[in-house]
Amino acid sequence: MEKYKMKLRNRTNNLSLLAIGSAMIYLALLLTRNLLPDLPSFIKGFHTGVFVGLELFVILYIGKYMKARKDEAALKRLYIKETDERSGQIFQNAATLGLAVILVGLALAAVVAGFFDSVVFFSLLGALFFVIIVFFALLAYYSRKL
């Protein structure tokens, strides 16, 4: 369990860096907002919502990991939950189907958008290529690793 505690400590440190880094970037963008293009208020609200949501998510997980490191029973429950093969298989199957749905959805959306607006078409096409590149990069990585 000591090895798992170290793993949780590393996760906690990484999440802390993520929270601090995103807060610094968001603050820098807020302070230099007058140098940036004027944005509609719904985009500003979206930015704020994403930042607050990310910070809350990170804080909740940091708290969860810190609590588990202090309590042996909670540590054991978290370890069992993370190493459960059934949950891993369910997640893997959902991710596989989800990726297929995303690829088909992006491709169809790009085709339909091509009839109406080239900017939307190229944006969707770029997102589709990004997903495909990430998929094949991870496929190559795990083919060598496993």
N, CA, C and O atoms as a GROMACS GRO file, in nm:
protein
  584
    1MET      N    1   0.081  -0.121   0.000
    1MET     CA    2   0.000   0.000   0.000
    1MET      C    3   0.086   0.127   0.000
    1MET      O    4   0.039   0.234  -0.040
    2GLU      N    5   0.210   0.116   0.045
    2GLU     CA    6   0.297   0.234   0.045
    2GLU      C    7   0.323   0.283  -0.096
    2GLU      O    8   0.331   0.404  -0.121
    3LYS      N    9   0.337   0.189  -0.190
    3LYS     CA   10   0.358   0.226  -0.330
    3LYS      C   11   0.235   0.300  -0.384
    3LYS      O   12   0.249   0.397  -0.459
    4TYR      N   13   0.118   0.255  -0.346
    4TYR     CA   14  -0.006   0.320  -0.388
    4TYR      C   15  -0.020   0.458  -0.324
    4TYR      O   16  -0.069   0.552  -0.388
    5LYS      N   17   0.024   0.471  -0.198
    5LYS     CA   18   0.022   0.603  -0.133
    5LYS      C   19   0.111   0.702  -0.209
    5LYS      O   20   0.075   0.819  -0.226
    6MET      N   21   0.227   0.653  -0.253
    6MET     CA   22   0.317   0.739  -0.331
    6MET      C   23   0.251   0.780  -0.463
    6MET      O   24   0.264   0.894  -0.508
    7LYS      N   25   0.180   0.686  -0.524
    7LYS     CA   26   0.110   0.715  -0.648
    7LYS      C   27   0.004   0.823  -0.626
    7LYS      O   28  -0.012   0.914  -0.708
    8LEU      N   29  -0.068   0.813  -0.515
    8LEU     CA   30  -0.168   0.915  -0.483
    8LEU      C   31  -0.104   1.050  -0.453
    8LEU      O   32  -0.158   1.155  -0.489
    9ARG      N   33   0.011   1.047  -0.387
    9ARG     CA   34   0.081   1.173  -0.359
    9ARG      C   35   0.124   1.239  -0.489
    9ARG      O   36   0.112   1.361  -0.504
   10ASN      N   37   0.173   1.160  -0.584
   10ASN     CA   38   0.211   1.216  -0.714
   10ASN      C   39   0.090   1.272  -0.788
   10ASN      O   40   0.099   1.379  -0.850
   11ARG      N   41  -0.022   1.202  -0.782
   11ARG     CA   42  -0.144   1.254  -0.843
   11ARG      C   43  -0.186   1.385  -0.779
   11ARG      O   44  -0.224   1.480  -0.848
   12THR      N   45  -0.179   1.389  -0.647
   12THR     CA   46  -0.216   1.511  -0.576
   12THR      C   47  -0.127   1.627  -0.617
   12THR      O   48  -0.175   1.738  -0.639
   13ASN      N   49   0.003   1.601  -0.626
   13ASN     CA   50   0.096   1.706  -0.668
   13ASN      C   51   0.067   1.752  -0.811
   13ASN      O   52   0.069   1.872  -0.839
   14ASN      N   53   0.041   1.657  -0.900
   14ASN     CA   54   0.011   1.693  -1.039
   14ASN      C   55  -0.119   1.773  -1.049
   14ASN      O   56  -0.127   1.870  -1.125
   15LEU      N   57  -0.220   1.732  -0.974
   15LEU     CA   58  -0.346   1.806  -0.975
   15LEU      C   59  -0.327   1.946  -0.916
   15LEU      O   60  -0.388   2.042  -0.963
   16SER      N   61  -0.244   1.957  -0.814
   16SER     CA   62  -0.216   2.089  -0.757
   16SER      C   63  -0.147   2.179  -0.859
   16SER      O   64  -0.181   2.297  -0.871
   17LEU      N   65  -0.053   2.124  -0.932
   17LEU     CA   66   0.014   2.202  -1.037
   17LEU      C   67  -0.085   2.242  -1.146
   17LEU      O   68  -0.079   2.354  -1.198
   18LEU      N   69  -0.176   2.152  -1.181
   18LEU     CA   70  -0.279   2.184  -1.280
   18LEU      C   71  -0.367   2.298  -1.231
   18LEU      O   72  -0.397   2.391  -1.306
   19ALA      N   73  -0.409   2.293  -1.106
   19ALA     CA   74  -0.496   2.397  -1.050
   19ALA      C   75  -0.424   2.532  -1.047
   19ALA      O   76  -0.480   2.634  -1.084
   20ILE      N   77  -0.300   2.530  -1.002
   20ILE     CA   78  -0.223   2.656  -0.995
   20ILE      C   79  -0.194   2.709  -1.134
   20ILE      O   80  -0.207   2.829  -1.159
   21GLY      N   81  -0.154   2.620  -1.226
   21GLY     CA   82  -0.124   2.662  -1.362
   21GLY      C   83  -0.245   2.720  -1.433
   21GLY      O   84  -0.235   2.824  -1.498
   22SER      N   85  -0.359   2.654  -1.422
   22SER     CA   86  -0.479   2.705  -1.488
   22SER      C   87  -0.525   2.836  -1.425
   22SER      O   88  -0.575   2.923  -1.495
   23ALA      N   89  -0.508   2.850  -1.294
   23ALA     CA   90  -0.544   2.976  -1.228
   23ALA      C   91  -0.454   3.089  -1.275
   23ALA      O   92  -0.500   3.201  -1.298
   24MET      N   93  -0.326   3.060  -1.291
   24MET     CA   94  -0.232   3.163  -1.338
   24MET      C   95  -0.263   3.204  -1.483
   24MET      O   96  -0.260   3.322  -1.516
   25ILE      N   97  -0.293   3.106  -1.568
   25ILE     CA   98  -0.327   3.137  -1.707
   25ILE      C   99  -0.456   3.218  -1.714
   25ILE      O  100  -0.465   3.316  -1.787
   26TYR      N  101  -0.556   3.175  -1.637
   26TYR     CA  102  -0.684   3.246  -1.638
   26TYR      C  103  -0.667   3.389  -1.586
   26TYR      O  104  -0.724   3.483  -1.642
   27LEU      N  105  -0.590   3.405  -1.480
   27LEU     CA  106  -0.566   3.538  -1.424
   27LEU      C  107  -0.491   3.625  -1.524
   27LEU      O  108  -0.524   3.743  -1.541
   28ALA      N  109  -0.390   3.569  -1.591
   28ALA     CA  110  -0.316   3.645  -1.691
   28ALA      C  111  -0.406   3.689  -1.806
   28ALA      O  112  -0.396   3.802  -1.854
   29LEU      N  113  -0.494   3.601  -1.848
   29LEU     CA  114  -0.588   3.637  -1.956
   29LEU      C  115  -0.688   3.742  -1.910
   29LEU      O  116  -0.727   3.829  -1.988
   30LEU      N  117  -0.731   3.734  -1.784
   30LEU     CA  118  -0.823   3.836  -1.733
   30LEU      C  119  -0.755   3.972  -1.724
   30LEU      O  120  -0.815   4.075  -1.756
   31LEU      N  121  -0.630   3.973  -1.680
   31LEU     CA  122  -0.558   4.099  -1.664
   31LEU      C  123  -0.522   4.164  -1.797
   31LEU      O  124  -0.506   4.285  -1.806
   32THR      N  125  -0.510   4.083  -1.901
   32THR     CA  126  -0.476   4.136  -2.034
   32THR      C  127  -0.596   4.135  -2.127
   32THR      O  128  -0.581   4.141  -2.249
   33ARG      N  129  -0.715   4.129  -2.071
   33ARG     CA  130  -0.836   4.121  -2.153
   33ARG      C  131  -0.851   4.240  -2.247
   33ARG      O  132  -0.903   4.226  -2.357
   34ASN      N  133  -0.804   4.358  -2.204
   34ASN     CA  134  -0.818   4.476  -2.290
   34ASN      C  135  -0.728   4.467  -2.413
   34ASN      O  136  -0.751   4.539  -2.511
   35LEU      N  137  -0.626   4.381  -2.411
   35LEU     CA  138  -0.539   4.361  -2.527
   35LEU      C  139  -0.593   4.256  -2.623
   35LEU      O  140  -0.548   4.245  -2.737
   36LEU      N  141  -0.688   4.179  -2.576
   36LEU     CA  142  -0.746   4.071  -2.657
   36LEU      C  143  -0.869   4.121  -2.731
   36LEU      O  144  -0.925   4.224  -2.695
   37PRO      N  145  -0.912   4.048  -2.834
   37PRO     CA  146  -1.035   4.090  -2.905
   37PRO      C  147  -1.155   4.090  -2.812
   37PRO      O  148  -1.163   4.012  -2.717
   38ASP      N  149  -1.249   4.179  -2.842
   38ASP     CA  150  -1.372   4.187  -2.762
   38ASP      C  151  -1.458   4.064  -2.790
   38ASP      O  152  -1.485   4.031  -2.905
   39LEU      N  153  -1.499   3.998  -2.683
   39LEU     CA  154  -1.576   3.875  -2.696
   39LEU      C  155  -1.719   3.895  -2.648
   39LEU      O  156  -1.743   3.977  -2.559
   40PRO      N  157  -1.812   3.821  -2.704
   40PRO     CA  158  -1.950   3.826  -2.653
   40PRO      C  159  -1.954   3.775  -2.509
   40PRO      O  160  -1.868   3.698  -2.466
   41SER      N  161  -2.053   3.821  -2.435
   41SER     CA  162  -2.060   3.788  -2.293
   41SER      C  163  -2.080   3.638  -2.268
   41SER      O  164  -2.033   3.586  -2.166
   42PHE      N  165  -2.148   3.567  -2.360
   42PHE     CA  166  -2.168   3.424  -2.336
   42PHE      C  167  -2.036   3.348  -2.345
   42PHE      O  168  -2.020   3.245  -2.279
   43ILE      N  169  -1.941   3.395  -2.427
   43ILE     CA  170  -1.810   3.330  -2.433
   43ILE      C  171  -1.732   3.358  -2.305
   43ILE      O  172  -1.664   3.269  -2.253
   44LYS      N  173  -1.740   3.480  -2.255
   44LYS     CA  174  -1.674   3.512  -2.127
   44LYS      C  175  -1.732   3.425  -2.015
   44LYS      O  176  -1.659   3.374  -1.930
   45GLY      N  177  -1.864   3.410  -2.016
   45GLY     CA  178  -1.928   3.325  -1.916
   45GLY      C  179  -1.887   3.180  -1.931
   45GLY      O  180  -1.869   3.110  -1.831
   46PHE      N  181  -1.873   3.134  -2.055
   46PHE     CA  182  -1.827   2.998  -2.079
   46PHE      C  183  -1.686   2.979  -2.024
   46PHE      O  184  -1.658   2.879  -1.958
   47HIS      N  185  -1.598   3.075  -2.052
   47HIS     CA  186  -1.461   3.067  -2.000
   47HIS      C  187  -1.460   3.058  -1.848
   47HIS      O  188  -1.390   2.976  -1.789
   48THR      N  189  -1.540   3.143  -1.784
   48THR     CA  190  -1.546   3.142  -1.639
   48THR      C  191  -1.600   3.010  -1.588
   48THR      O  192  -1.548   2.955  -1.491
   49GLY      N  193  -1.703   2.958  -1.652
   49GLY     CA  194  -1.761   2.831  -1.610
   49GLY      C  195  -1.664   2.715  -1.625
   49GLY      O  196  -1.657   2.629  -1.537
   50VAL      N  197  -1.589   2.711  -1.735
   50VAL     CA  198  -1.491   2.605  -1.754
   50VAL      C  199  -1.382   2.615  -1.648
   50VAL      O  200  -1.342   2.514  -1.590
   51PHE      N  201  -1.335   2.736  -1.621
   51PHE     CA  202  -1.231   2.753  -1.520
   51PHE      C  203  -1.280   2.710  -1.382
   51PHE      O  204  -1.212   2.635  -1.312
   52VAL      N  205  -1.397   2.757  -1.341
   52VAL     CA  206  -1.451   2.723  -1.210
   52VAL      C  207  -1.477   2.572  -1.200
   52VAL      O  208  -1.447   2.510  -1.098
   53GLY      N  209  -1.533   2.514  -1.307
   53GLY     CA  210  -1.558   2.370  -1.308
   53GLY      C  211  -1.429   2.290  -1.295
   53GLY      O  212  -1.424   2.193  -1.220
   54LEU      N  213  -1.326   2.331  -1.368
   54LEU     CA  214  -1.197   2.262  -1.360
   54LEU      C  215  -1.139   2.273  -1.220
   54LEU      O  216  -1.090   2.174  -1.165
   55GLU      N  217  -1.143   2.391  -1.163
   55GLU     CA  218  -1.087   2.411  -1.028
   55GLU      C  219  -1.163   2.327  -0.925
   55GLU      O  220  -1.102   2.266  -0.838
   56LEU      N  221  -1.296   2.324  -0.934
   56LEU     CA  222  -1.375   2.243  -0.840
   56LEU      C  223  -1.345   2.094  -0.856
   56LEU      O  224  -1.330   2.023  -0.757
   57PHE      N  225  -1.336   2.050  -0.979
   57PHE     CA  226  -1.303   1.910  -1.008
   57PHE      C  227  -1.168   1.874  -0.946
   57PHE      O  228  -1.155   1.771  -0.880
   58VAL      N  229  -1.069   1.958  -0.967
   58VAL     CA  230  -0.934   1.932  -0.915
   58VAL      C  231  -0.935   1.934  -0.762
   58VAL      O  232  -0.874   1.847  -0.699
   59ILE      N  233  -1.002   2.029  -0.703
   59ILE     CA  234  -1.006   2.039  -0.557
   59ILE      C  235  -1.074   1.916  -0.496
   59ILE      O  236  -1.028   1.863  -0.395
   60LEU      N  237  -1.183   1.871  -0.558
   60LEU     CA  238  -1.252   1.752  -0.507
   60LEU      C  239  -1.161   1.629  -0.513
   60LEU      O  240  -1.156   1.551  -0.418
   61TYR      N  241  -1.089   1.612  -0.622
   61TYR     CA  242  -1.001   1.496  -0.633
   61TYR      C  243  -0.880   1.507  -0.540
   61TYR      O  244  -0.836   1.407  -0.485
   62ILE      N  245  -0.828   1.627  -0.522
   62ILE     CA  246  -0.719   1.645  -0.426
   62ILE      C  247  -0.766   1.606  -0.286
   62ILE      O  248  -0.696   1.535  -0.214
   63GLY      N  249  -0.886   1.651  -0.248
   63GLY     CA  250  -0.943   1.615  -0.118
   63GLY      C  251  -0.964   1.465  -0.105
   63GLY      O  252  -0.936   1.407   0.000
   64LYS      N  253  -1.014   1.403  -0.210
   64LYS     CA  254  -1.038   1.259  -0.208
   64LYS      C  255  -0.907   1.182  -0.188
   64LYS      O  256  -0.901   1.088  -0.109
   65TYR      N  257  -0.803   1.223  -0.260
   65TYR     CA  258  -0.674   1.154  -0.248
   65TYR      C  259  -0.607   1.180  -0.113
   65TYR      O  260  -0.544   1.090  -0.057
   66MET      N  261  -0.619   1.301  -0.062
   66MET     CA  262  -0.560   1.331   0.069
   66MET      C  263  -0.630   1.253   0.179
   66MET      O  264  -0.566   1.203   0.272
   67LYS      N  265  -0.763   1.243   0.170
   67LYS     CA  266  -0.839   1.168   0.269
   67LYS      C  267  -0.801   1.020   0.265
   67LYS      O  268  -0.784   0.957   0.369
   68ALA      N  269  -0.786   0.966   0.144
   68ALA     CA  270  -0.752   0.825   0.130
   68ALA      C  271  -0.611   0.796   0.183
   68ALA      O  272  -0.587   0.689   0.239
   69ARG      N  273  -0.521   0.889   0.167
   69ARG     CA  274  -0.384   0.867   0.217
   69ARG      C  275  -0.380   0.865   0.369
   69ARG      O  276  -0.290   0.803   0.426
   70LYS      N  277  -0.474   0.931   0.434
   70LYS     CA  278  -0.474   0.936   0.581
   70LYS      C  279  -0.552   0.821   0.645
   70LYS      O  280  -0.528   0.786   0.760
   71ASP      N  281  -0.646   0.763   0.570
   71ASP     CA  282  -0.733   0.659   0.625
   71ASP      C  283  -0.708   0.528   0.550
   71ASP      O  284  -0.730   0.520   0.430
   72GLU      N  285  -0.661   0.427   0.623
   72GLU     CA  286  -0.626   0.299   0.560
   72GLU      C  287  -0.746   0.232   0.493
   72GLU      O  288  -0.732   0.173   0.386
   73ALA      N  289  -0.864   0.240   0.556
   73ALA     CA  290  -0.983   0.178   0.498
   73ALA      C  291  -1.021   0.247   0.367
   73ALA      O  292  -1.053   0.180   0.268
   74ALA      N  293  -1.016   0.380   0.365
   74ALA     CA  294  -1.048   0.455   0.243
   74ALA      C  295  -0.943   0.429   0.136
   74ALA      O  296  -0.975   0.422   0.017
   75LEU      N  297  -0.820   0.415   0.177
   75LEU     CA  298  -0.711   0.385   0.083
   75LEU      C  299  -0.734   0.250   0.017
   75LEU      O  300  -0.717   0.235  -0.104
   76LYS      N  301  -0.771   0.153   0.097
   76LYS     CA  302  -0.795   0.018   0.044
   76LYS      C  303  -0.915   0.017  -0.051
   76LYS      O  304  -0.911  -0.048  -0.155
   77ARG      N  305  -1.023   0.089  -0.014
   77ARG     CA  306  -1.141   0.097  -0.101
   77ARG      C  307  -1.106   0.160  -0.236
   77ARG      O  308  -1.148   0.112  -0.341
   78LEU      N  309  -1.030   0.268  -0.231
   78LEU     CA  310  -0.991   0.336  -0.354
   78LEU      C  311  -0.901   0.248  -0.440
   78LEU      O  312  -0.914   0.245  -0.562
   79TYR      N  313  -0.810   0.176  -0.377
   79TYR     CA  314  -0.721   0.086  -0.449
   79TYR      C  315  -0.800  -0.025  -0.518
   79TYR      O  316  -0.776  -0.056  -0.635
   80ILE      N  317  -0.894  -0.084  -0.446
   80ILE     CA  318  -0.977  -0.191  -0.503
   80ILE      C  319  -1.061  -0.137  -0.618
   80ILE      O  320  -1.075  -0.202  -0.722
   81LYS      N  321  -1.116  -0.018  -0.600
   81LYS     CA  322  -1.198   0.042  -0.705
   81LYS      C  323  -1.116   0.068  -0.831
   81LYS      O  324  -1.165   0.046  -0.942
   82GLU      N  325  -0.993   0.113  -0.814
   82GLU     CA  326  -0.909   0.145  -0.930
   82GLU      C  327  -0.853   0.021  -0.998
   82GLU      O  328  -0.825   0.024  -1.118
   83THR      N  329  -0.836  -0.086  -0.926
   83THR     CA  330  -0.776  -0.206  -0.984
   83THR      C  331  -0.878  -0.312  -1.020
   83THR      O  332  -0.841  -0.423  -1.060
   84ASP      N  333  -1.006  -0.282  -1.008
   84ASP     CA  334  -1.112  -0.377  -1.040
   84ASP      C  335  -1.114  -0.401  -1.191
   84ASP      O  336  -1.132  -0.308  -1.269
   85GLU      N  337  -1.096  -0.526  -1.231
   85GLU     CA  338  -1.089  -0.561  -1.373
   85GLU      C  339  -1.222  -0.541  -1.444
   85GLU      O  340  -1.225  -0.502  -1.561
   86ARG      N  341  -1.332  -0.569  -1.376
   86ARG     CA  342  -1.463  -0.553  -1.438
   86ARG      C  343  -1.488  -0.407  -1.474
   86ARG      O  344  -1.534  -0.377  -1.584
   87SER      N  345  -1.460  -0.318  -1.382
   87SER     CA  346  -1.478  -0.175  -1.409
   87SER      C  347  -1.389  -0.129  -1.523
   87SER      O  348  -1.431  -0.050  -1.608
   88GLY      N  349  -1.267  -0.179  -1.525
   88GLY     CA  350  -1.176  -0.145  -1.633
   88GLY      C  351  -1.226  -0.192  -1.768
   88GLY      O  352  -1.214  -0.121  -1.868
   89GLN      N  353  -1.282  -0.311  -1.772
   89GLN     CA  354  -1.336  -0.365  -1.898
   89GLN      C  355  -1.458  -0.286  -1.943
   89GLN      O  356  -1.474  -0.260  -2.062
   90ILE      N  357  -1.544  -0.249  -1.850
   90ILE     CA  358  -1.661  -0.168  -1.884
   90ILE      C  359  -1.617  -0.034  -1.940
   90ILE      O  360  -1.671   0.012  -2.041
   91PHE      N  361  -1.520   0.029  -1.876
   91PHE     CA  362  -1.468   0.158  -1.922
   91PHE      C  363  -1.406   0.145  -2.061
   91PHE      O  364  -1.427   0.230  -2.147
   92GLN      N  365  -1.330   0.039  -2.082
   92GLN     CA  366  -1.264   0.017  -2.211
   92GLN      C  367  -1.367  -0.003  -2.322
   92GLN      O  368  -1.352   0.053  -2.431
   93ASN      N  369  -1.470  -0.081  -2.296
   93ASN     CA  370  -1.574  -0.103  -2.397
   93ASN      C  371  -1.650   0.026  -2.428
   93ASN      O  372  -1.679   0.054  -2.544
   94ALA      N  373  -1.681   0.103  -2.324
   94ALA     CA  374  -1.750   0.230  -2.345
   94ALA      C  375  -1.663   0.327  -2.424
   94ALA      O  376  -1.712   0.399  -2.511
   95ALA      N  377  -1.534   0.330  -2.394
   95ALA     CA  378  -1.442   0.420  -2.465
   95ALA      C  379  -1.429   0.380  -2.612
   95ALA      O  380  -1.423   0.467  -2.699
   96THR      N  381  -1.424   0.251  -2.639
   96THR     CA  382  -1.412   0.203  -2.777
   96THR      C  383  -1.534   0.243  -2.859
   96THR      O  384  -1.521   0.297  -2.969
   97LEU      N  385  -1.652   0.217  -2.805
   97LEU     CA  386  -1.774   0.254  -2.876
   97LEU      C  387  -1.787   0.406  -2.885
   97LEU      O  388  -1.829   0.459  -2.988
   98GLY      N  389  -1.752   0.474  -2.779
   98GLY     CA  390  -1.758   0.620  -2.778
   98GLY      C  391  -1.669   0.682  -2.885
   98GLY      O  392  -1.709   0.778  -2.951
   99LEU      N  393  -1.549   0.628  -2.902
   99LEU     CA  394  -1.459   0.679  -3.005
   99LEU      C  395  -1.518   0.658  -3.144
   99LEU      O  396  -1.509   0.747  -3.229
  100ALA      N  397  -1.576   0.543  -3.168
  100ALA     CA  398  -1.638   0.517  -3.298
  100ALA      C  399  -1.752   0.616  -3.325
  100ALA      O  400  -1.765   0.668  -3.436
  101VAL      N  401  -1.834   0.641  -3.225
  101VAL     CA  402  -1.945   0.735  -3.240
  101VAL      C  403  -1.893   0.876  -3.265
  101VAL      O  404  -1.948   0.948  -3.349
  102ILE      N  405  -1.788   0.916  -3.195
  102ILE     CA  406  -1.729   1.049  -3.215
  102ILE      C  407  -1.673   1.062  -3.356
  102ILE      O  408  -1.695   1.164  -3.422
  103LEU      N  409  -1.601   0.961  -3.404
  103LEU     CA  410  -1.544   0.967  -3.539
  103LEU      C  411  -1.652   0.978  -3.645
  103LEU      O  412  -1.642   1.062  -3.735
  104VAL      N  413  -1.754   0.895  -3.636
  104VAL     CA  414  -1.863   0.899  -3.734
  104VAL      C  415  -1.938   1.031  -3.723
  104VAL      O  416  -1.973   1.092  -3.824
  105GLY      N  417  -1.964   1.075  -3.600
  105GLY     CA  418  -2.036   1.201  -3.581
  105GLY      C  419  -1.960   1.321  -3.636
  105GLY      O  420  -2.019   1.406  -3.702
  106LEU      N  421  -1.830   1.328  -3.610
  106LEU     CA  422  -1.750   1.438  -3.664
  106LEU      C  423  -1.744   1.434  -3.816
  106LEU      O  424  -1.752   1.538  -3.882
  107ALA      N  425  -1.729   1.314  -3.871
  107ALA     CA  426  -1.724   1.302  -4.017
  107ALA      C  427  -1.856   1.346  -4.082
  107ALA      O  428  -1.856   1.422  -4.179
  108LEU      N  429  -1.967   1.299  -4.027
  108LEU     CA  430  -2.097   1.338  -4.081
  108LEU      C  431  -2.122   1.488  -4.064
  108LEU      O  432  -2.173   1.554  -4.155
  109ALA      N  433  -2.087   1.540  -3.948
  109ALA     CA  434  -2.106   1.684  -3.924
  109ALA      C  435  -2.021   1.766  -4.019
  109ALA      O  436  -2.066   1.870  -4.067
  110ALA      N  437  -1.898   1.722  -4.047
  110ALA     CA  438  -1.812   1.794  -4.140
  110ALA      C  439  -1.870   1.794  -4.281
  110ALA      O  440  -1.867   1.896  -4.350
  111VAL      N  441  -1.924   1.680  -4.322
  111VAL     CA  442  -1.985   1.672  -4.456
  111VAL      C  443  -2.105   1.767  -4.465
  111VAL      O  444  -2.118   1.842  -4.562
  112VAL      N  445  -2.191   1.763  -4.366
  112VAL     CA  446  -2.310   1.849  -4.368
  112VAL      C  447  -2.269   1.996  -4.359
  112VAL      O  448  -2.324   2.080  -4.431
  113ALA      N  449  -2.174   2.028  -4.273
  113ALA     CA  450  -2.131   2.167  -4.258
  113ALA      C  451  -2.065   2.219  -4.385
  113ALA      O  452  -2.070   2.339  -4.412
  114GLY      N  453  -2.003   2.130  -4.464
  114GLY     CA  454  -1.940   2.172  -4.588
  114GLY      C  455  -2.037   2.235  -4.686
  114GLY      O  456  -1.997   2.313  -4.772
  115PHE      N  457  -2.164   2.201  -4.674
  115PHE     CA  458  -2.265   2.260  -4.762
  115PHE      C  459  -2.304   2.402  -4.719
  115PHE      O  460  -2.364   2.476  -4.796
  116PHE      N  461  -2.270   2.440  -4.595
  116PHE     CA  462  -2.318   2.568  -4.542
  116PHE      C  463  -2.207   2.668  -4.511
  116PHE      O  464  -2.220   2.786  -4.543
  117ASP      N  465  -2.098   2.622  -4.451
  117ASP     CA  466  -1.995   2.717  -4.407
  117ASP      C  467  -1.858   2.650  -4.407
  117ASP      O  468  -1.840   2.546  -4.343
  118SER      N  469  -1.764   2.708  -4.478
  118SER     CA  470  -1.632   2.646  -4.489
  118SER      C  471  -1.554   2.654  -4.357
  118SER      O  472  -1.474   2.565  -4.328
  119VAL      N  473  -1.576   2.758  -4.277
  119VAL     CA  474  -1.505   2.769  -4.150
  119VAL      C  475  -1.546   2.655  -4.056
  119VAL      O  476  -1.461   2.593  -3.992
  120VAL      N  477  -1.674   2.630  -4.048
  120VAL     CA  478  -1.724   2.521  -3.963
  120VAL      C  479  -1.675   2.386  -4.018
  120VAL      O  480  -1.637   2.298  -3.941
  121PHE      N  481  -1.677   2.372  -4.152
  121PHE     CA  482  -1.629   2.248  -4.214
  121PHE      C  483  -1.484   2.221  -4.176
  121PHE      O  484  -1.451   2.111  -4.131
  122PHE      N  485  -1.397   2.320  -4.192
  122PHE     CA  486  -1.255   2.299  -4.162
  122PHE      C  487  -1.230   2.282  -4.012
  122PHE      O  488  -1.137   2.212  -3.973
  123SER      N  489  -1.311   2.344  -3.930
  123SER     CA  490  -1.299   2.326  -3.786
  123SER      C  491  -1.333   2.181  -3.747
  123SER      O  492  -1.260   2.118  -3.670
  124LEU      N  493  -1.442   2.130  -3.800
  124LEU     CA  494  -1.481   1.992  -3.772
  124LEU      C  495  -1.381   1.893  -3.832
  124LEU      O  496  -1.350   1.790  -3.771
  125LEU      N  497  -1.331   1.924  -3.950
  125LEU     CA  498  -1.232   1.837  -4.013
  125LEU      C  499  -1.103   1.836  -3.931
  125LEU      O  500  -1.041   1.731  -3.915
  126GLY      N  501  -1.064   1.951  -3.879
  126GLY     CA  502  -0.945   1.958  -3.792
  126GLY      C  503  -0.965   1.877  -3.665
  126GLY      O  504  -0.874   1.807  -3.621
  127ALA      N  505  -1.083   1.887  -3.606
  127ALA     CA  506  -1.113   1.808  -3.485
  127ALA      C  507  -1.110   1.659  -3.517
  127ALA      O  508  -1.060   1.580  -3.438
  128LEU      N  509  -1.165   1.621  -3.632
  128LEU     CA  510  -1.164   1.481  -3.674
  128LEU      C  511  -1.022   1.430  -3.692
  128LEU      O  512  -0.988   1.322  -3.645
  129PHE      N  513  -0.939   1.508  -3.760
  129PHE     CA  514  -0.799   1.467  -3.779
  129PHE      C  515  -0.726   1.459  -3.646
  129PHE      O  516  -0.644   1.369  -3.627
  130PHE      N  517  -0.754   1.550  -3.556
  130PHE     CA  518  -0.690   1.547  -3.425
  130PHE      C  519  -0.725   1.419  -3.351
  130PHE      O  520  -0.637   1.354  -3.295
  131VAL      N  521  -0.851   1.382  -3.350
  131VAL     CA  522  -0.894   1.259  -3.281
  131VAL      C  523  -0.829   1.136  -3.345
  131VAL      O  524  -0.786   1.045  -3.274
  132ILE      N  525  -0.823   1.135  -3.477
  132ILE     CA  526  -0.761   1.022  -3.547
  132ILE      C  527  -0.611   1.013  -3.515
  132ILE      O  528  -0.560   0.904  -3.490
  133ILE      N  529  -0.542   1.126  -3.515
  133ILE     CA  530  -0.399   1.127  -3.486
  133ILE      C  531  -0.373   1.080  -3.343
  133ILE      O  532  -0.282   1.000  -3.320
  134VAL      N  533  -0.452   1.129  -3.249
  134VAL     CA  534  -0.435   1.087  -3.109
  134VAL      C  535  -0.462   0.937  -3.096
  134VAL      O  536  -0.389   0.867  -3.026
  135PHE      N  537  -0.565   0.888  -3.163
  135PHE     CA  538  -0.597   0.746  -3.157
  135PHE      C  539  -0.480   0.661  -3.207
  135PHE      O  540  -0.439   0.566  -3.140
  136PHE      N  541  -0.428   0.695  -3.324
  136PHE     CA  542  -0.320   0.613  -3.380
  136PHE      C  543  -0.190   0.628  -3.301
  136PHE      O  544  -0.111   0.534  -3.293
  137ALA      N  545  -0.166   0.746  -3.243
  137ALA     CA  546  -0.048   0.762  -3.159
  137ALA      C  547  -0.058   0.676  -3.034
  137ALA      O  548   0.039   0.611  -2.994
  138LEU      N  549  -0.175   0.674  -2.972
  138LEU     CA  550  -0.195   0.589  -2.854
  138LEU      C  551  -0.194   0.441  -2.890
  138LEU      O  552  -0.146   0.359  -2.812
  139LEU      N  553  -0.247   0.408  -3.006
  139LEU     CA  554  -0.245   0.269  -3.053
  139LEU      C  555  -0.100   0.221  -3.070
  139LEU      O  556  -0.066   0.110  -3.029
  140ALA      N  557  -0.017   0.304  -3.131
  140ALA     CA  558   0.124   0.269  -3.148
  140ALA      C  559   0.195   0.259  -3.014
  140ALA      O  560   0.275   0.168  -2.992
  141TYR      N  561   0.166   0.353  -2.924
  141TYR     CA  562   0.230   0.354  -2.793
  141TYR      C  563   0.197   0.228  -2.716
  141TYR      O  564   0.287   0.161  -2.664
  142TYR      N  565   0.068   0.193  -2.707
  142TYR     CA  566   0.028   0.076  -2.629
  142TYR      C  567   0.063  -0.056  -2.698
  142TYR      O  568   0.076  -0.159  -2.631
  143SER      N  569   0.079  -0.054  -2.830
  143SER     CA  570   0.123  -0.175  -2.899
  143SER      C  571   0.266  -0.211  -2.859
  143SER      O  572   0.301  -0.328  -2.849
  144ARG      N  573   0.347  -0.109  -2.836
  144ARG     CA  574   0.485  -0.133  -2.793
  144ARG      C  575   0.496  -0.159  -2.643
  144ARG      O  576   0.580  -0.237  -2.597
  145LYS      N  577   0.409  -0.093  -2.567
  145LYS     CA  578   0.418  -0.102  -2.421
  145LYS      C  579   0.363  -0.235  -2.368
  145LYS      O  580   0.420  -0.293  -2.275
  146LEU      N  581   0.253  -0.283  -2.425
  146LEU     CA  582   0.188  -0.402  -2.372
  146LEU      C  583   0.238  -0.528  -2.437
  146LEU      O  584   0.192  -0.637  -2.402
   0.00000   0.00000   0.00000
